[in-house]
Amino acid sequence: RVLVVDDGSADATAAVARAAGATVVRHAVNLGQGAALRTGFAFALADPSTRAVVTFDADGQHAPEAVAALLAPLQRGEADATLGSRFLDPAATADVPPLRRHLLRLATRLARLTTGLPLTDTHNGLRGFTREALGRLTLTQDRMAHASEILSQLARHGLRVREVSVAIRYSEYSVAKGQRMIDAVTILWDLFLTRAR
């Protein structure tokens, strides 16, 4: 089953998704990726038949085949959460833009220090959760700082986390929508304010 959270888009996203057979939940205004995930998680957990959830970005970077790879360890009972990593397989990182690679490595080092999780890729939108694990997460970050928030909560609750090798397809469009250095500063500031509160 596919759920599309339309985060206040001004284009035909909702109509195209519905025509393709997806269920669509729409935010009246743009709230941010963290808020979109919070909406999607709540929708999934409200359905008692939901056993697992996989998150998937809408910028064209992710391959549909990754969904099965992320679900497999959950279905076998080997993990509570799976995280996509573009750095487990060196061949998968060949076209990662240099600045993006540098930012991702910095983010990974910071996440390892703050969570203790031995991760190789910390800001990948491909993630899988069992229903039980998803029920333990409480997202408060509306924008991009949700990625670090998820990792912190997975570690704090002692959930079993496994990375899964995934390929990321970069295009001019997806790179333009990606993180910049100022975004990294904003994410750190959001996390600092949350912890200060």
LINBELMO-V235260 format. One record per pair of residues at least 24 apart in sequence whose ideal C-beta (glycine too) atoms are under 6 Angstrom apart, sorted by the first residue. I is the first residue (numbers start at 1). J is the second residue. Records with the same first field share a line. If there is no record, write none. Layout:
I = J / J
//
This chain:
3 = 40
5 = 36 / 39 / 40
7 = 36
31 = 142
32 = 142 / 143
34 = 139 / 141 / 142 / 143 / 146
35 = 142
38 = 139
41 = 134
50 = 131
51 = 131
52 = 130
53 = 129 / 134
54 = 128
55 = 125 / 127
57 = 125
59 = 174 / 177
60 = 171 / 174
61 = 168 / 169 / 174
62 = 126
63 = 167
66 = 126 / 166
69 = 164
70 = 128 / 164
71 = 128
73 = 162
74 = 128 / 130
79 = 160 / 162
80 = 130 / 133 / 159 / 160
81 = 129 / 133 / 154 / 159 / 161
82 = 128 / 162 / 164
83 = 127 / 163
84 = 124 / 126 / 164 / 166
85 = 120 / 121 / 163
86 = 121 / 168
87 = 120 / 121
88 = 120 / 165
89 = 165
92 = 167
95 = 170
97 = 175
103 = 179 / 184
111 = 151
115 = 151 / 152 / 155
116 = 155
117 = 155
123 = 147
126 = 166
133 = 159
141 = 190
144 = 187
145 = 187 / 190 / 191
148 = 191
//
